[in-house]
Amino acid sequence: MTTEELSRVDRDALRRALATARAESTMYREHLEHIEVRDGWVSAAESASYHLQVKNLRLKPWQCPPCDCSDEVGLGYGRSRVEVLLRRRLLEAGLSLFEPDPAAALQKIASTAASPLAVGPPHPQPTTAGR
């Protein structure tokens, strides 16, 4: 995949993932730089996204992060109901499958949607005058 094939949302999530992962340690930064030299920026950023999703979602080795998950529930890695539903929630929210911290990003959207400013002005309260 090239950067031209990525949406703006995906490019943004991959940039944030790569920057965050590079800041974790010198060793991991060097690992990502090696991937970038060998396979390109997109591969390094996808690796960073995968790493951060596993870390932030506290996934077990047999669990799949959204960036590597299937679109359909079934048998095998990346096809469990929970994995596919998280993938679908990200896409329905307009987020990238490469979001470094999917749960936090979904929570941010949910809290923004619950904010009175996000929903508009409150409905006028009925007055008791005239009763």
C-alpha positions as CSV (number, residue, x, y, z in Angstrom):
1,M,0.0,0.0,0.0
2,T,1.2,3.5,-0.8
3,T,0.4,6.8,0.9
4,E,-1.7,7.8,-2.1
5,E,-4.0,4.8,-1.5
6,L,-4.6,5.8,2.1
7,S,-7.4,8.1,3.2
8,R,-6.7,11.3,5.1
9,V,-8.0,9.7,8.3
10,D,-5.7,6.7,7.8
11,R,-2.6,8.8,7.1
12,D,-3.3,10.9,10.2
13,A,-3.7,7.8,12.4
14,L,-0.6,6.2,10.9
15,R,1.5,9.4,11.5
16,R,0.4,9.5,15.1
17,A,1.1,5.8,15.6
18,L,4.5,6.1,14.1
19,A,5.4,9.2,16.2
20,T,4.1,7.6,19.4
21,A,5.8,4.3,18.9
22,R,9.1,5.9,18.0
23,A,9.0,7.8,21.3
24,E,8.6,4.6,23.3
25,S,12.3,3.6,23.2
26,T,15.5,3.9,21.3
27,M,15.4,0.2,20.4
28,Y,11.9,0.4,19.0
29,R,12.6,3.6,17.1
30,E,15.6,1.9,15.5
31,H,13.4,-1.1,14.7
32,L,10.8,1.1,13.0
33,E,13.6,3.0,11.1
34,H,14.9,-0.3,9.8
35,I,11.4,-1.3,8.6
36,E,11.0,2.1,6.9
37,V,14.4,1.8,5.1
38,R,13.6,-1.7,4.0
39,D,9.9,-1.6,3.2
40,G,8.8,2.1,3.3
41,W,7.0,4.5,5.5
42,V,3.6,2.8,5.3
43,S,5.0,-0.5,6.5
44,A,6.8,1.1,9.4
45,A,3.6,3.1,10.3
46,E,1.4,0.0,10.0
47,S,3.8,-1.9,12.3
48,A,3.7,0.9,14.8
49,S,-0.1,0.9,14.7
50,Y,-0.3,-2.9,15.2
51,H,2.1,-2.7,18.1
52,L,0.2,0.2,19.8
53,Q,-3.2,-1.4,19.3
54,V,-2.1,-4.6,20.9
55,K,-0.5,-2.7,23.8
56,N,-3.4,-0.2,24.3
57,L,-6.2,-2.8,24.0
58,R,-4.1,-5.3,26.1
59,L,-4.7,-8.0,23.6
60,K,-3.6,-11.6,24.2
61,P,-1.4,-13.3,21.6
62,W,-4.4,-15.0,20.0
63,Q,-6.4,-11.8,19.7
64,C,-6.3,-9.5,16.7
65,P,-6.1,-5.7,16.6
66,P,-8.5,-3.8,14.4
67,C,-5.8,-2.9,11.8
68,D,-5.4,-6.6,11.0
69,C,-8.9,-7.9,11.5
70,S,-11.4,-9.4,9.0
71,D,-14.6,-7.9,7.9
72,E,-16.6,-11.0,8.7
73,V,-17.1,-13.2,11.8
74,G,-15.9,-16.7,11.4
75,L,-13.2,-19.1,12.4
76,G,-9.6,-18.1,12.8
77,Y,-7.4,-15.2,13.8
78,G,-9.1,-11.8,13.4
79,R,-12.6,-13.2,12.9
80,S,-14.0,-13.4,16.4
81,R,-17.3,-11.5,17.0
82,V,-15.6,-9.1,19.4
83,E,-12.7,-8.3,17.0
84,V,-15.0,-7.8,14.0
85,L,-17.5,-5.6,16.0
86,L,-14.6,-3.3,17.2
87,R,-13.5,-3.0,13.6
88,R,-17.0,-2.1,12.6
89,R,-17.4,0.4,15.4
90,L,-14.2,2.2,14.4
91,L,-15.4,2.5,10.7
92,E,-18.9,3.6,11.7
93,A,-17.4,6.3,13.9
94,G,-15.4,7.6,10.9
95,L,-12.1,6.5,12.5
96,S,-9.2,4.7,11.0
97,L,-8.5,1.0,11.5
98,F,-4.9,2.2,12.2
99,E,-6.0,4.3,15.2
100,P,-3.2,3.8,17.8
101,D,-5.7,3.6,20.8
102,P,-9.0,2.5,19.4
103,A,-10.9,2.4,22.7
104,A,-9.7,5.9,23.7
105,A,-10.7,7.3,20.2
106,L,-14.2,5.7,20.5
107,Q,-14.6,7.0,24.0
108,K,-13.6,10.5,22.9
109,I,-16.3,10.4,20.2
110,A,-18.9,9.1,22.6
111,S,-18.1,11.8,25.2
112,T,-18.2,14.5,22.5
113,A,-21.6,13.2,21.2
114,A,-22.9,13.3,24.8
115,S,-21.7,16.9,25.3
116,P,-24.6,19.4,25.4
117,L,-22.6,21.5,23.0
118,A,-22.4,18.7,20.5
119,V,-26.1,18.1,20.5
120,G,-27.2,21.7,20.3
121,P,-29.0,24.0,22.6
122,P,-31.3,22.4,25.3
123,H,-35.0,22.3,24.7
124,P,-36.9,25.2,26.2
125,Q,-38.4,24.3,29.6
126,P,-42.1,24.8,30.0
127,T,-43.0,27.7,32.2
128,T,-45.4,27.5,35.1
129,A,-46.6,31.1,34.5
130,G,-50.2,31.2,33.6
131,R,-51.3,28.2,35.6
